Amino acid sequence: MNPDYVPSKDPRLGPGSLWAALPIPACRALTYAGHVKSSQILFAMMLHSNDRSFAVFPSRETLAKYSGVGKGSITSATQVLVDFGFIKVNKIKMGRTSRNEYEILRACWHWDEFNEVASRYKVPKGHCVGCGHWIYANGWHYEQRSDGLAVIRMRIHTGCGGRVKNLTKKQILNIRAQEESAGMPLYLLG
């Protein structure tokens, strides 16, 4: 065995495995919003990150090569990433020229940290009966409770401890239709 080999932190990955911290929530939100090119640019940026820092500085040519997005679309795609709060762009002065350093922000991996623009494109998975909030992704945990006859496994809202109800397909479609206007009335759940 190679003495320089360092085992992975993830026990599912064995020797020779490849791993990357892909920002799945950000890519889903961007794709749902219709910004597929921005999703591809974010993926290309992630290919240049490492486990020590999420600051990357690929050139426009490199981004075009790894994302498949044309050089003319890179500026607008990165602006969408900035607007959604997924990256921060820093200009680094190098003599007479400058280059961009892209900092990939923590919000890419956490639904709860999306800004107002990105939050419009989250799809709720349930509704809390206790506090009335929409529940996204893993905003609940499971508890087993007894009703006297059987043990029932229930989803409980992590925030308030209320019971989480599933949304029907019709309710989800109604929510999606209202997301753009930022109005999500609770009477849709009835």
Stockholm file with secondary structure:
# STOCKHOLM 1.0

chainA/1-190         MNPDYVPSKDPRLGPGSLWAALPIPACRALTYAGHVKSSQILFAMMLHSNDRSFAVFPSRETLAKYSGVGKGSITSATQVLVDFGFIKVNKIKMGRTSRNEYEILRACWHWDEFNEVASRYKVPKGHCVGCGHWIYANGWHYEQRSDGLAVIRMRIHTGCGGRVKNLTKKQILNIRAQEESAGMPLYLLG
#=GR chainA/1-190 SS CCTTCCCCSSTTCCTTCCCCCCCHHHHHHHHHTTCHHHHHHHHHHHTTCCSSCCEECCCHHHHHHHHCCCHHHHHHHHHHHHHTTSEEEEEEEETTEEEEEEEECGGGGCGGGCCHHHHTTCCCCEEETTTCCEECTTCEEEEEEECSSSEEEEEEETTTCCBEEECCHHHHHHHHHHHTTTCCCGGGGC
#=GC SS_cons         CCTTCCCCSSTTCCTTCCCCCCCHHHHHHHHHTTCHHHHHHHHHHHTTCCSSCCEECCCHHHHHHHHCCCHHHHHHHHHHHHHTTSEEEEEEEETTEEEEEEEECGGGGCGGGCCHHHHTTCCCCEEETTTCCEECTTCEEEEEEECSSSEEEEEEETTTCCBEEECCHHHHHHHHHHHTTTCCCGGGGC
//
